[in-house]
């Protein structure tokens, strides 16, 4: 039976963390390598012409496709989390998700050799099938691996937040490497260039292949080493043993404190929709703006557009430990910020980051269409820096919050609820990106900054009420 005792049986490292945490770190690193490697190429693949190795879809339509795809990637976790909580356990869900996502990447890789007859939205059926498998697979994988991290620690263990920071750095180590590797394969190694060095045909399929191989590596490690380093943690539904018996505690109704804590998860999830709608412009409007209007040449080398998807995770790997140390230092001094305040601060910082993109547009003289007029790369780097610090104030804190506040029998499902914010935000972000060409980047970036900062300030204003509803777990 899977209880807290199963957690306490796991051996600890010198830092007090069980070795299972680092297995989860490694597994999630490769899964994020797979996802971000594909994501970094997706909009370029959709918009480049068929002669260039793409699908030739208009930018506005490609932004909507990107928004819906990345949105549903974050919708299915609520279903995968519920199935794991009730029926199959987190470990089996992760295995199913990994297999489906690896198959999805292989469909994207094989696409040029298969029928290219359009299925919908101008995409061939293999592309549609690949994206669909990635959506379903992520629904099984995403909430359940985060839930297992929380299960490695007793309730109230002060190492829990640090564990999620370590885990989050694993996420971003994969996200950092992915665009560099997959982008290099697609835009350099397997790309065809003319005499002037201009790409005439991209090797997108090889970038997708590398993403699929990364997914397979992570799954091999997780399934070969899981029994040794995780024991039975996450193997069965909450409160259920190998014989299928269920404890009475799991069947008891929720208490008033538990329902209050669940309400906090839902309320904060609504607020962070604004954060993710802005943050995920990185893969759509910011990518397209960077490709056209940012000076990407450094010491004679033209930086591939997809490589900029590595800037944010690179900053996270560099800044994750200092930010975690800041929270611990404030806690030791009795000045720790509550979860809602940290998240509100993260939203404000994201909005400030978009003000730098407003500066980039103004440097070019406004929304001029002349692509020979470039904005400085420093504007983009400053944007990603503030977005990263904002993310560190919000995302790993949110994962830890869900594991703290959720009733044990509903943790994976509520982790899926947490991912509903990116689901709504990704779709909204797709529509926002689609209107950049119509409304102009200056207006769109400025409006995003204003809305996100306002939402962050409102969250900070109601933080005290939310803290009381957490009943000592905030």
Secondary structure, 3 states (H helix, E strand, C coil): CCCHHHHHCCCECCCCCECHHHHHHHHHHHHHHHHHHHHHHHHHHHHCCHHHCCCCCCHHHHHHHHHHHHHHHCCCHHHHHHHHHHHHHHHHHHHHHHHHHHHHHHHHHHHHHCCCCEEECCEEHHHHHHHHHHHHHHHHHHHHHHHHHHHCCCCCCCHHHHHHHHHHHHHHHHHHHHHHHHHHHHHHHCCEECCCCCEEECCHHHHHHHHHHHHHHHHHHHHHHHHHHHCCCCCCCCCECCCCCECHHHHCCCCHHHHHHHHHHHHHHHHHHHHHHHHHHHHCHHHHHHHHHECCEECCEECCHHHHHHHHHHHHHHHHHHHHHHHHHHHHCCCCCCHHHHHHHHHHHHHHHHHHHHHHHHHCCCCCCCCCCCECHHHHHHHHHHHHHHHHHHHHHHHHHHHHHCCHHHHHHHHHHHCHHHHHHHHHHHHHHHCHHHHCHHHHHHHHHHHHHHHHHHHHHCHHHHHHHCCCCC
